[in-house]
Amino acid sequence: MTDENTIADAIESTKNSKKVLVLFAHPAQTRSEVNVPLFHEAQLNKHVTAVDLYAEYPDFNIDIEREQQRLIDHDVIIFLFPLYWYSTPSILKEWQDLVLEYGFAYGHEGTALKDKLFLCALSAGGKEEAYQTDGFNHYTIKQLLQPLEQMAQITHMTYIAPFALFGSRTAQEEARVHEHRGKWTTLLNKLTTHTLDLEKAKRVENLADLCNSKGE
Ligand SMILES: Cc1cc2nc3c(=O)[nH]c(=O)nc-3n(C[C@H](O)[C@H](O)[C@H](O)COP(=O)(O)O)c2cc1C
């Protein structure tokens, strides 16, 4: 293959690539063993924009116009976070409250997010068996994330299952972070190349079950 072909292929693949926005929220990053490595992995993918919300907005002074433009510029929106009190860390709530304005994200003429893909990538301290209707936490992760699912519906986005790691506090010592990071790389590649089976991705409990850990 000639250099010209290689360059043409690269341009073509960039044109066809989906652009992924990772909005990362972690207020205590020096102690993070799971989410910070995933954030760093996301930064390596040239089709992914990885935003550290707590670093950009330490005073929660969120730039609404900039955030709305970021949403417009991307096809896939991911919230990356550790589960805090069965929900997101607070900056992601503030971000939703300010950025998803009437007339932009919902309501009459509020269609800026139409047909974008939305998902959560999260880690939970609790074990997977605790997140069952008959388990310690009484609800599955999918059920607990229903406010975000409904946020996606009302803003005309396509919602798919969360990408979750359970038992996150012992994941490092049990050598599970490496595998999870590989699955995350695979997921980001599938999203940017538009090769994720969306029907399956809506149905499964955990997107991690659809990804191998080889990053392919
Ligand atoms: C304020 C706070 C609230 C938390 N709430 C939950 C929770 O509701 N459910 C849960 O499984 N883990 C909970 N955890 C544990 C975190 O989810 C866990 O520490 C995190 O997933 C580890 O990710 P990291 O290594 O990137 O910090 C909480 C931790 C903190 C500090």
The ligand as a Gaussian input file, in Angstrom:
#p B3LYP/6-31G(d) Opt

LIG

0 1
 C      -19.054000       9.483000      49.523000
 C      -19.023000       8.074000      49.020000
 C      -20.203000       7.421000      48.735000
 C      -20.188000       6.115000      48.254000
 N      -21.373000       5.507000      47.950000
 C      -21.372000       4.246000      47.461000
 C      -22.597000       3.609000      47.128000
 O      -23.692000       4.153000      47.250000
 N      -22.540000       2.335000      46.652000
 C      -21.346000       1.669000      46.463000
 O      -21.367000       0.514000      46.015000
 N      -20.156000       2.269000      46.748000
 C      -20.152000       3.534000      47.245000
 N      -18.966000       4.158000      47.523000
 C      -17.704000       3.488000      47.157000
 C      -17.174000       4.004000      45.817000
 O      -18.088000       3.727000      44.779000
 C      -15.803000       3.403000      45.525000
 O      -14.930000       3.925000      46.481000
 C      -15.354000       3.727000      44.126000
 O      -16.113000       3.015000      43.187000
 C      -13.881000       3.369000      43.932000
 O      -13.450000       3.930000      42.700000
 P      -12.026000       4.651000      42.609000
 O      -10.995000       3.590000      42.906000
 O      -11.908000       5.203000      41.235000
 O      -12.038000       5.732000      43.661000
 C      -18.947000       5.451000      48.042000
 C      -17.753000       6.111000      48.350000
 C      -17.781000       7.403000      48.829000
 C      -16.488000       8.085000      49.144000

